[in-house]
Amino acid sequence: MDALTGLEGTDAGHSLALVLALTAALLHAIFGALQKGRHDPWLSRMVIDASYGLMALPIALFLVPWPEPHMWPIFAGAFVIHGTYKLLQGLCYTKGAYTVVYPVVRGTGPLFAVIGASIVFGERFTALQWAGVATLLAGIYGLAAYNLRHWTVDRETMPLALGLAVVTGLFVALYTTYDAYGIRATANPFTFLAWFFLIDGLGFAPLVAWFHRRKVAEVTDWASLARRGVIGGLVAFGSFGSIMLATRLDKVGEAAVLRETSTVFAALIGWLMLGEKTGPRRLALMALIAIGAVIVEFSG
């Protein structure tokens, strides 16, 4: 623990934050595909949240220090923000195709996360870094526009899905900035992570079960759904834990931008696992995303 916090603000911490942010990007794309996969997105979210909440329970109670008193209002705020984000994300996946809405969500997030980090933490981007952000956003939104133009399924609900995706992206920025504040507000970052997963998972899953009780009653393949929940819970630990530790070790804005290379991973997952086509134009747009992230990282 002391070795990790001792890296804050150092070159070694910066390098570790880079690795953590890219790890979070890959895992977040996998997480999105798990929620959008063969099961209803709401049911997938329910079992994933329940899984990581139960996994976090013994860690929070027995393995990490208990939160300081000032942390409880922070956890309450995080629950509300993340709950709203998950509601919006579930609606996105219900109304629109994964490869169309996911880039819009992830493209909107980093821009406002950078702005939020400048307000809350006083972070500043250089002109070249802003050029990198612009390059990354051009690739992400270009990918979304290309997918929309060539997608033939659910086109009647796609305008609504895209609008929801933009609002969801705003909440991505909000929770990234808010959680970065939260993990810096406690002495032990793993206390924040364990209690966040406990409160968020065991608080949100029963709400989904209640509001979608008809869908729950219709489930016949609980074994498959439970497996998805356990896998998704482990992926969530790695994804959220990685990006939160990255924001504690280094700049919030840079970590937020690097995480959005998840769009590249998402496109690859869509191609390899979901049978979605990836042509030269999409590959070029994905390259723009990667180039933008590289510019942001190495021109600070």
Buried (B, 14 or more C-beta within 10 A) or exposed (E): EEEBEEBBEEEEBBEBBBEBBBBBBBBBBBBBBBBBBEBBBBBBBBBBBBBBBBBBBEBBEEEBEEBEEEBEEBBEBBBEBBBBBBBBBBBBBBBBBBBBBBBBBBBBBBBBBBBBBBEEBEBEBEEEBBBBBEBBBBBBBBBBBBBBEEBEEBEEBBEBBBBBBBBBBBBBBBBBBBBBBBBBEBEBBBBBBBBBBBBBBBBBBEBBBEEBEEBBEEEEEEEEBEEBBBBBBBBBBBBBBBBBBBBBBBBBBBBBBBBBBBBBBBBBBBBEEBEBEBEEEBEEBBEBBBBBBBBBBEBB
